[in-house]
């Protein structure tokens, strides 16, 4: 696989002439910066990022390999523009003709308004061999965006999502990936719903491959669309790396990786947490992953970063290499951010890079280069009060969660998006959010495109310190899990009419044969109680709502229901209006409502991939932990069996029992996943640890003083697995 190299200096060149040894392609793409309405919190208004992203393509026509070393951009007057924050190029080496790898993608980020719609620019390129080329460009925002690129779980197919933001219809004309042009009639290409992209709609291109795509392999994508009845073509392009599909839950709590936080590890698995930010000890991280499947979002020290990344490049316990936390809020040096990202890309071909952002006026500047981009901003008034005087201009509108997430997506797509959801934190926020505020934030992030949620913060102490907030998080996860895979492979569109504009917010998420409608109650109000102490009271009002929408013509659902935390229920208040149009009327209060339009589900989940006896303190007191399996919709829960007999049913991937089946009385334990439709997976079968002595790792910890035992006498001794877990098991004879 070719490597990706980032360059951080921009040279100034005068009087260049076009050289036939290298050429800048006429095919290019401009993606403007998007800044929302602003709610007045955490923003630096003196330095807005109103520029854009420019993607160009440079080809080597020389019989000798070459590489790009410098880029300069001039305006239509010939003045060199200096408002650039960074640029990078892939691949590092341009092969000689006639190789297919002689073309490179060059991405240039503009600060301020140097790159904006309607601007005339001239891009100049210099190569290592001294060849030069230039191209005059008229920047024009494309009406169709590449919203996301998500492979299937086996990495045998790509799902490419195109979003039409206009009132016109467009037709797909051409499709090229990594310099290979595909005919739209190619049997490996499937255009979901045909080749037209309707106004405000989504188009999904499914590209199948006989050879699986490599994780994080570079994707250089070129697409041309034609405005219907106008014969006007538009070019769309991007360069990204292929991030494997994943919808996971995370938190910020590095002590979870310490062995003395055993109970905390168990507790937080009840939320299905697998991602933890802020750790630093690889031995402890590996131990936490081995027993409880936690993965780290890890930012090693910059001084030894390359060696650390290279050493742990194959480590399963690293989910993302973290570039920085909120560099946009702190005006971190952009070259350092790029340097870190480059180190990750160069030294670990298996793990995505990750950055967490905060201020929406700089989303594009600090986020577009990472593989995965996250947002750390909260709706409730408590969050920004740690920043002096921010409460003076803060409205406290819950819709901020929607606006900030949408702004992040529009600025960084088709990169993968995650989002933080406010939970509860001692000492950080003076006043914790109400459960309905957590609910609103959570679904606002997902319906705006987030493919993963991090709770700030889910800690071992949260259940006892903040039981109301903890319970809300559990309910949200239980509501999501049965449709989590549907949410992962669907993209949002804003095509729903509501009767309570401003009080009810709704979005549709569209997949290959289904759609999900999410409705939020936006009637949350904040009332100042004590301005000096920054104390607020929040209220929410019960609302009646009515929404109307049209499903894409490829969605013909036979299974329509409402997804709740307790399971699916019949959808009340649904009226079919004809031509795949529907109306839903009902009431909404503290809980968001989620409606599913999908085909029937007859596919069982895969068996859980792996399980571990995570903690054993007695024959009837032990913890069994396992890795979540895949399901076409999502896993609802798990059935536990001992020697074939059911003894427990849980919603989360952990069983922590104080009076379970006696380990000395059973040979096997089974874990079976089931989905909302009742389909059951094949079992994951684990041997009882009493019989699992084939490894030779079992040792006696304390021996008997007397090897003779009198009839009727009870003697207790302990054995332990001397492997990584060092589990002790008292045995009675």
Buried (B, 14 or more C-beta within 10 A) or exposed (E): EBBBBBBBEBEEBEEBEBBEBBBBBEBBBBBBBBBBEBBBBBBEEEEBBBBBBBBBBBBBBBEEBBBBBBBBBBEEEEEBBEEBBBBBBBBBBBBBEEEEBBBBBBBBBBBBBBBBEEBEBBBBBBBEBEBBBBBEBEBBBBBBBBBBBBBBBEBBBBBBBBBBBEEBBBBBBBBBBBBEEBEEEEEEBBBBBEBBBBEBBBBBBBBEEEEEBEBBBBBBBBBBBBBBEEEEEBBBBBBBBBBBBBBBBBBBBBBBBBEEBBEBBBBBBBBBBBBBBBBBBBEBBBBBBBBBBBBBBBBBEEEEBBEBBEBBBEBEBBBBBBBBBBBBBEEBEBEBBBBBBBBBBBBBBEBBBBBBBBBBBBBBBBBBBBBBBBBBBBBBBBBBBEEEEBBEEBBBBBBBBBBBBBBBBBBBBBBBBBBBBBBBBEEEBEBBBBBBBBBBBBBBBBBBBBBBBBBBBBBBBBBEBBEEBBEBBBBBBBBBBBBBBBBBBBBBBBBBEBBBEEBBBBBBBBBBBBBBBBBBBBBBEBEBEEEEEBBBEBEBEEBEBBBBBBBBBBBEBEBBBBBBBEBBEEBEBBEEEEEBEBBBBBEBEBBBBBBBBBBEBEEBBBBBEBBBBBBBEBBBBBBBBBBBBBBBBBBBBBBBBBEEEEBBEBBBBBBBBEEBBEBBEBEBBBBBBBBBBEBBBBBBEBBBBBEEEEEEBBEEEEEEEEEEEEEEEEEEEEBBBBEEBEBBBBBEE
